[in-house]
Amino acid sequence: MWKEVFTVEKINVLTSIKDEIESHVGERVTLKANGGRRKILVDNGVIEKTYPNIFVIRLEKDTHRTVTYSYSDVLTKTVQIVFAG
């Protein structure tokens, strides 16, 4: 029983993260990502597209480069997104 409740709550949180990111498609964001070995990568970009399990950000400093992250990366704070608003 407890496992079912935990799973449902986690799915609801991931859905709300996905919905929030979807509502900002096309907008500028500041992206802070854990690069491993105590490196924090900070980039500016635009949320380009969302998919069921991942989202794509086109980086501003190199318009030919995109990065993809999962919604669980946001949940676990491996990636932090600050909307330019």
N, CA, C and O atoms as a MOPAC input file, in Angstrom:
PM7 MOZYME 1SCF
protein

 N      0.82400 1    -1.20300 1     0.00000 1
 C      0.00000 1     0.00000 1     0.00000 1
 C      0.85500 1     1.24800 1     0.00000 1
 O      0.63000 1     2.15000 1    -0.80600 1
 N      1.84900 1     1.31800 1     0.90400 1
 C      2.68600 1     2.51300 1     0.98000 1
 C      3.45300 1     2.72600 1    -0.31600 1
 O      3.60800 1     3.86000 1    -0.76900 1
 N      3.93600 1     1.63400 1    -0.91800 1
 C      4.68700 1     1.73400 1    -2.16400 1
 C      3.82600 1     2.32000 1    -3.27400 1
 O      4.32000 1     3.10900 1    -4.08000 1
 N      2.55800 1     1.95400 1    -3.33000 1
 C      1.65400 1     2.48900 1    -4.34400 1
 C      1.45700 1     3.99000 1    -4.15800 1
 O      1.46700 1     4.73400 1    -5.13900 1
 N      1.28300 1     4.44200 1    -2.94300 1
 C      1.07500 1     5.85700 1    -2.66500 1
 C      2.32000 1     6.64400 1    -3.05200 1
 O      2.21600 1     7.70500 1    -3.66800 1
 N      3.49400 1     6.13300 1    -2.69600 1
 C      4.74200 1     6.80300 1    -3.03000 1
 C      4.90600 1     6.92200 1    -4.54300 1
 O      5.31900 1     7.97200 1    -5.03300 1
 N      4.59400 1     5.87900 1    -5.27800 1
 C      4.72500 1     5.89000 1    -6.73400 1
 C      3.76700 1     6.89300 1    -7.35300 1
 O      4.15800 1     7.62700 1    -8.26100 1
 N      2.53100 1     6.94700 1    -6.89200 1
 C      1.54800 1     7.88500 1    -7.42500 1
 C      1.97600 1     9.32300 1    -7.15100 1
 O      1.85400 1    10.17900 1    -8.02800 1
 N      2.47500 1     9.60000 1    -5.94900 1
 C      2.92400 1    10.95000 1    -5.62700 1
 C      4.10300 1    11.35700 1    -6.49900 1
 O      4.17700 1    12.50100 1    -6.95000 1
 N      5.02200 1    10.43400 1    -6.73800 1
 C      6.17200 1    10.73000 1    -7.58500 1
 C      5.73200 1    11.02900 1    -9.01600 1
 O      6.25300 1    11.95300 1    -9.64100 1
 N      4.79100 1    10.26900 1    -9.53300 1
 C      4.27600 1    10.50000 1   -10.88000 1
 C      3.60700 1    11.87000 1   -10.95600 1
 O      3.78000 1    12.58700 1   -11.94200 1
 N      2.85000 1    12.23800 1    -9.93200 1
 C      2.19300 1    13.54900 1    -9.91900 1
 C      3.21500 1    14.68600 1    -9.91600 1
 O      3.01200 1    15.69900 1   -10.58600 1
 N      4.30700 1    14.53000 1    -9.17300 1
 C      5.34100 1    15.56100 1    -9.12700 1
 C      6.01500 1    15.67200 1   -10.48900 1
 O      6.23200 1    16.78100 1   -10.97700 1
 N      6.34800 1    14.55300 1   -11.10600 1
 C      6.97200 1    14.57900 1   -12.42700 1
 C      6.03300 1    15.19400 1   -13.46500 1
 O      6.48200 1    15.92700 1   -14.34700 1
 N      4.74700 1    14.90600 1   -13.36800 1
 C      3.77600 1    15.49300 1   -14.29100 1
 C      3.70100 1    17.00300 1   -14.11600 1
 O      3.61200 1    17.73600 1   -15.10100 1
 N      3.73700 1    17.47300 1   -12.87300 1
 C      3.68300 1    18.92300 1   -12.65500 1
 C      4.95800 1    19.59700 1   -13.15100 1
 O      4.89400 1    20.71500 1   -13.66200 1
 N      6.11900 1    18.94700 1   -13.01500 1
 C      7.37000 1    19.49200 1   -13.55100 1
 C      7.28000 1    19.57200 1   -15.06900 1
 O      7.65000 1    20.58600 1   -15.66100 1
 N      6.79300 1    18.51600 1   -15.69900 1
 C      6.64900 1    18.47800 1   -17.15100 1
 C      5.70200 1    19.57600 1   -17.62500 1
 O      5.99900 1    20.27800 1   -18.59200 1
 N      4.57600 1    19.72800 1   -16.95700 1
 C      3.60000 1    20.75100 1   -17.33100 1
 C      4.19200 1    22.15600 1   -17.20800 1
 O      3.94600 1    23.01300 1   -18.05600 1
 N      4.96800 1    22.38900 1   -16.15700 1
 C      5.58800 1    23.69700 1   -15.94300 1
 C      6.59500 1    24.00000 1   -17.05800 1
 O      6.61700 1    25.10900 1   -17.59100 1
 N      7.40800 1    23.03300 1   -17.40100 1
 C      8.39300 1    23.24100 1   -18.47000 1
 C      7.69000 1    23.42900 1   -19.80800 1
 O      8.09000 1    24.28200 1   -20.59900 1
 N      6.64800 1    22.64500 1   -20.07100 1
 C      5.88100 1    22.79000 1   -21.31900 1
 C      5.28200 1    24.18500 1   -21.45800 1
 O      5.19100 1    24.71200 1   -22.56600 1
 N      4.88000 1    24.77700 1   -20.35800 1
 C      4.25800 1    26.09500 1   -20.41800 1
 C      5.26300 1    27.19900 1   -20.74200 1
 O      4.87100 1    28.33500 1   -21.01100 1
 N      6.55700 1    26.87100 1   -20.71800 1
 C      7.59800 1    27.86300 1   -20.99300 1
 C      8.37700 1    27.56200 1   -22.27200 1
 O      9.46100 1    28.11000 1   -22.46900 1
 N      7.84900 1    26.70500 1   -23.14400 1
 C      8.52600 1    26.39400 1   -24.40400 1
 C      8.68200 1    27.67900 1   -25.21200 1
 O      7.73700 1    28.45700 1   -25.34100 1
 N      9.88000 1    27.89500 1   -25.75400 1
 C     10.16500 1    29.09500 1   -26.52400 1
 C     10.71700 1    30.23600 1   -25.70400 1
 O     11.09000 1    31.26800 1   -26.26200 1
 N     10.77900 1    30.08200 1   -24.39700 1
 C     11.26000 1    31.14800 1   -23.51900 1
 C     12.71900 1    30.91800 1   -23.13500 1
 O     13.21500 1    29.79200 1   -23.13600 1
 N     13.39500 1    32.03200 1   -22.80400 1
 C     14.78200 1    31.96300 1   -22.33300 1
 C     14.82200 1    31.42500 1   -20.91000 1
 O     13.94800 1    31.70100 1   -20.08800 1
 N     15.87600 1    30.64100 1   -20.64700 1
 C     16.09800 1    30.09400 1   -19.31400 1
 C     17.58400 1    30.14600 1   -18.99200 1
 O     18.43400 1    30.19000 1   -19.88200 1
 N     17.86800 1    30.13800 1   -17.71500 1
 C     19.23300 1    29.91500 1   -17.25300 1
 C     19.26300 1    28.50600 1   -16.70100 1
 O     18.41600 1    28.11500 1   -15.89700 1
 N     20.23900 1    27.76200 1   -17.14100 1
 C     20.33700 1    26.34700 1   -16.82400 1
 C     21.56400 1    26.12300 1   -15.95300 1
 O     22.67100 1    26.51700 1   -16.32200 1
 N     21.37400 1    25.49700 1   -14.80700 1
 C     22.48300 1    25.11700 1   -13.94400 1
 C     22.46700 1    23.59700 1   -13.85600 1
 O     21.51200 1    22.99600 1   -13.36300 1
 N     23.54800 1    22.98600 1   -14.34400 1
 C     23.58700 1    21.52700 1   -14.38700 1
 C     24.82500 1    21.01600 1   -13.67300 1
 O     25.89400 1    21.62400 1   -13.73200 1
 N     24.66300 1    19.90100 1   -13.00500 1
 C     25.77200 1    19.23800 1   -12.34700 1
 C     26.60300 1    18.54000 1   -13.41000 1
 O     26.13300 1    17.60500 1   -14.05800 1
 N     27.84600 1    18.99500 1   -13.59200 1
 C     28.72300 1    18.42200 1   -14.60200 1
 C     29.60200 1    17.30800 1   -14.07400 1
 O     30.45900 1    16.80300 1   -14.79800 1
 N     29.40600 1    16.92000 1   -12.83600 1
 C     30.23000 1    15.87700 1   -12.24700 1
 C     31.54300 1    16.42800 1   -11.72100 1
 O     31.98900 1    17.49700 1   -12.14000 1
 N     32.15100 1    15.70800 1   -10.81400 1
 C     33.43400 1    16.09700 1   -10.21900 1
 C     33.44800 1    17.55100 1    -9.75400 1
 O     34.38400 1    18.30000 1   -10.03000 1
 N     32.41200 1    17.92200 1    -9.05700 1
 C     32.27100 1    19.25700 1    -8.45500 1
 C     32.21100 1    20.38900 1    -9.46800 1
 O     32.54800 1    21.52800 1    -9.14400 1
 N     31.78800 1    20.09200 1   -10.68700 1
 C     31.62600 1    21.12900 1   -11.70600 1
 C     30.15600 1    21.47700 1   -11.82700 1
 O     29.30000 1    20.59500 1   -11.88900 1
 N     29.87400 1    22.75000 1   -11.86000 1
 C     28.52300 1    23.23400 1   -12.11500 1
 C     28.56600 1    23.99600 1   -13.43500 1
 O     29.30600 1    24.97000 1   -13.57500 1
 N     27.77600 1    23.55100 1   -14.39300 1
 C     27.71500 1    24.20300 1   -15.69000 1
 C     26.55600 1    25.18100 1   -15.68900 1
 O     25.43500 1    24.81000 1   -15.34300 1
 N     26.80700 1    26.42000 1   -16.06800 1
 C     25.76500 1    27.44000 1   -16.13300 1
 C     25.70200 1    27.93700 1   -17.57200 1
 O     26.70000 1    28.41600 1   -18.11200 1
 N     24.54200 1    27.82400 1   -18.18600 1
 C     24.33400 1    28.26000 1   -19.56200 1
 C     22.98600 1    28.93400 1   -19.68700 1
 O     22.07300 1    28.68400 1   -18.89900 1
 N     22.87300 1    29.79500 1   -20.69200 1
 C     21.59000 1    30.38800 1   -21.05700 1
 C     21.12100 1    29.71000 1   -22.32900 1
 O     21.92600 1    29.33600 1   -23.18100 1
 N     19.81800 1    29.55600 1   -22.44700 1
 C     19.27600 1    28.92400 1   -23.62900 1
 C     17.78400 1    29.14700 1   -23.74600 1
 O     17.19000 1    29.93900 1   -23.01400 1
 N     17.19600 1    28.42800 1   -24.68400 1
 C     15.76100 1    28.51300 1   -24.93400 1
 C     15.20200 1    27.10000 1   -24.90800 1
 O     15.76000 1    26.19100 1   -25.52200 1
 N     14.09700 1    26.92100 1   -24.19400 1
 C     13.44000 1    25.61100 1   -24.19900 1
 C     12.84900 1    25.41900 1   -25.58600 1
 O     11.95800 1    26.15800 1   -26.00400 1
 N     13.35600 1    24.42200 1   -26.29000 1
 C     12.96800 1    24.23200 1   -27.67700 1
 C     11.78700 1    23.28400 1   -27.83400 1
 O     10.86400 1    23.57000 1   -28.59600 1
 N     11.80400 1    22.16600 1   -27.12700 1
 C     10.75700 1    21.15800 1   -27.32000 1
 C     10.66900 1    20.28400 1   -26.07900 1
 O     11.65200 1    20.08700 1   -25.36400 1
 N      9.47500 1    19.76600 1   -25.84000 1
 C      9.29800 1    18.79500 1   -24.76300 1
 C      8.78500 1    17.49300 1   -25.34600 1
 O      8.05400 1    17.47900 1   -26.33700 1
 N      9.17400 1    16.41500 1   -24.72100 1
 C      8.74300 1    15.06800 1   -25.08600 1
 C      8.21900 1    14.39400 1   -23.82200 1
 O      8.34400 1    14.95200 1   -22.73100 1
 N      7.63800 1    13.21300 1   -23.95100 1
 C      7.07800 1    12.56800 1   -22.75400 1
 C      8.07200 1    12.35900 1   -21.60700 1
 O      7.67800 1    12.43000 1   -20.44300 1
 N      9.35200 1    12.10400 1   -21.90700 1
 C     10.30900 1    11.82400 1   -20.84200 1
 C     11.47400 1    12.80100 1   -20.75600 1
 O     12.20200 1    12.80300 1   -19.76300 1
 N     11.66300 1    13.63000 1   -21.77700 1
 C     12.79400 1    14.55700 1   -21.80300 1
 C     12.36300 1    15.91300 1   -22.35400 1
 O     11.27500 1    16.05500 1   -22.91200 1
 N     13.23400 1    16.90400 1   -22.18700 1
 C     13.03300 1    18.20600 1   -22.82200 1
 C     14.35900 1    18.66300 1   -23.41500 1
 O     15.43000 1    18.24200 1   -22.97500 1
 N     14.27200 1    19.53400 1   -24.42300 1
 C     15.43800 1    19.97000 1   -25.18200 1
 C     15.62500 1    21.46900 1   -24.99100 1
 O     14.67300 1    22.24400 1   -25.08500 1
 N     16.86900 1    21.86700 1   -24.72200 1
 C     17.21500 1    23.27700 1   -24.60000 1
 C     18.29600 1    23.59400 1   -25.62200 1
 O     19.32600 1    22.92200 1   -25.67800 1
 N     18.05300 1    24.63000 1   -26.43500 1
 C     19.05900 1    25.10200 1   -27.39700 1
 C     19.88600 1    26.17000 1   -26.70100 1
 O     19.34600 1    27.17300 1   -26.23400 1
 N     21.19400 1    25.95700 1   -26.63100 1
 C     22.08400 1    26.88300 1   -25.93900 1
 C     22.30400 1    28.14000 1   -26.76200 1
 O     22.42200 1    28.07000 1   -27.98500 1
 N     22.36000 1    29.29000 1   -26.10000 1
 C     22.50800 1    30.56900 1   -26.78900 1
 C     23.90800 1    30.79200 1   -27.33700 1
 O     24.06300 1    31.36000 1   -28.41800 1
 N     24.93000 1    30.35400 1   -26.61100 1
 C     26.28800 1    30.64900 1   -27.05600 1
 C     26.68700 1    29.83400 1   -28.28300 1
 O     27.61500 1    30.21100 1   -28.99800 1
 N     26.00000 1    28.72700 1   -28.53500 1
 C     26.25800 1    27.91500 1   -29.72200 1
 C     24.90800 1    27.43800 1   -30.23500 1
 O     24.36300 1    26.44900 1   -29.74400 1
 N     24.37100 1    28.14200 1   -31.22400 1
 C     23.00000 1    27.88000 1   -31.67700 1
 C     22.83500 1    26.51200 1   -32.33100 1
 O     21.71100 1    26.07500 1   -32.57600 1
 N     23.94200 1    25.83300 1   -32.61500 1
 C     23.85300 1    24.49700 1   -33.20300 1
 C     23.87500 1    23.40400 1   -32.14800 1
 O     23.76700 1    22.22300 1   -32.47900 1
 N     24.01200 1    23.78000 1   -30.88800 1
 C     24.12800 1    22.78700 1   -29.82100 1
 C     22.86900 1    22.75800 1   -28.96700 1
 O     22.36300 1    23.78900 1   -28.52600 1
 N     22.38700 1    21.55000 1   -28.75200 1
 C     21.25400 1    21.37400 1   -27.85300 1
 C     21.66200 1    20.41400 1   -26.74600 1
 O     22.56400 1    19.59300 1   -26.91000 1
 N     20.98500 1    20.53500 1   -25.63300 1
 C     21.16300 1    19.59400 1   -24.52900 1
 C     19.79200 1    19.05000 1   -24.15900 1
 O     18.78300 1    19.74400 1   -24.28300 1
 N     19.76500 1    17.82100 1   -23.71000 1
 C     18.51000 1    17.20400 1   -23.28700 1
 C     18.63600 1    16.74000 1   -21.85200 1
 O     19.69000 1    16.28000 1   -21.41300 1
 N     17.54300 1    16.87300 1   -21.13900 1
 C     17.47900 1    16.42000 1   -19.75200 1
 C     16.13000 1    15.76100 1   -19.52200 1
 O     15.16900 1    16.01300 1   -20.25000 1
 N     16.06900 1    14.92800 1   -18.51600 1
 C     14.79800 1    14.30300 1   -18.15500 1
 C     14.14400 1    15.12100 1   -17.04900 1
 O     14.79000 1    15.92300 1   -16.37500 1
 N     12.86600 1    14.90100 1   -16.88700 1
 C     12.13200 1    15.61200 1   -15.83100 1
 C     12.59800 1    15.14300 1   -14.45700 1
 O     12.53000 1    15.89700 1   -13.48600 1
 N     13.06900 1    13.90400 1   -14.37300 1
 C     13.58400 1    13.41500 1   -13.09800 1
 C     14.90400 1    14.10900 1   -12.74200 1
 O     15.24900 1    14.18800 1   -11.56400 1
 N     15.65000 1    14.61300 1   -13.73800 1
 C     16.84300 1    15.41500 1   -13.44600 1
 C     16.46500 1    16.68600 1   -12.69400 1
 O     17.19300 1    17.12400 1   -11.80300 1
 N     15.34500 1    17.27000 1   -13.04600 1
 C     14.85900 1    18.46600 1   -12.34900 1
 C     14.39600 1    18.08200 1   -10.94200 1
 O     14.66900 1    18.79200 1    -9.97500 1
 N     13.69900 1    16.95800 1   -10.84100 1
 C     13.20600 1    16.48600 1    -9.54400 1
 C     14.35700 1    16.23000 1    -8.56900 1
 O     14.26400 1    16.58100 1    -7.39300 1
 N     15.42800 1    15.62500 1    -9.05100 1
 C     16.57600 1    15.29600 1    -8.18000 1
 C     17.56800 1    16.44000 1    -8.06400 1
 O     18.59500 1    16.31000 1    -7.39800 1
 N     17.26700 1    17.55800 1    -8.70800 1
 C     18.08500 1    18.77600 1    -8.67000 1
 C     19.45800 1    18.58300 1    -9.30400 1
 O     20.40400 1    19.29800 1    -8.97100 1
 N     19.56800 1    17.62000 1   -10.21500 1
 C     20.76100 1    17.49800 1   -11.03700 1
 C     20.80500 1    18.67000 1   -11.99900 1
 O     21.87800 1    19.13300 1   -12.38800 1
 N     19.61900 1    19.14800 1   -12.38200 1
 C     19.46400 1    20.30200 1   -13.26800 1
 C     18.52200 1    21.29400 1   -12.59600 1
 O     17.48400 1    20.90900 1   -12.05800 1
 N     18.88600 1    22.55700 1   -12.63000 1
 C     17.99700 1    23.60500 1   -12.12400 1
 C     17.72800 1    24.57600 1   -13.25800 1
 O     18.64600 1    24.98200 1   -13.97200 1
 N     16.46400 1    24.94800 1   -13.42100 1
 C     16.08300 1    25.85800 1   -14.47500 1
 C     15.51800 1    27.12700 1   -13.84000 1
 O     14.65200 1    27.06500 1   -12.96800 1
 N     16.01900 1    28.27300 1   -14.29000 1
 C     15.48900 1    29.55500 1   -13.84400 1
 C     14.87100 1    30.21200 1   -15.06700 1
 O     15.57300 1    30.53000 1   -16.02800 1
 N     13.55300 1    30.41800 1   -15.03400 1
 C     12.85500 1    31.01700 1   -16.16500 1
 C     13.12000 1    32.51800 1   -16.18500 1
 O     13.11000 1    33.17400 1   -15.14400 1
 N     13.35800 1    33.05300 1   -17.37900 1
 C     13.68200 1    34.47600 1   -17.52700 1
 C     12.48200 1    35.35200 1   -17.18800 1
 O     12.63300 1    36.50800 1   -16.79200 1
 N     11.29100 1    34.78500 1   -17.34800 1
 C     10.05500 1    35.42900 1   -16.95500 1
 C      9.83900 1    36.73900 1   -17.52300 1
 O      8.81700 1    37.36900 1   -17.25100 1

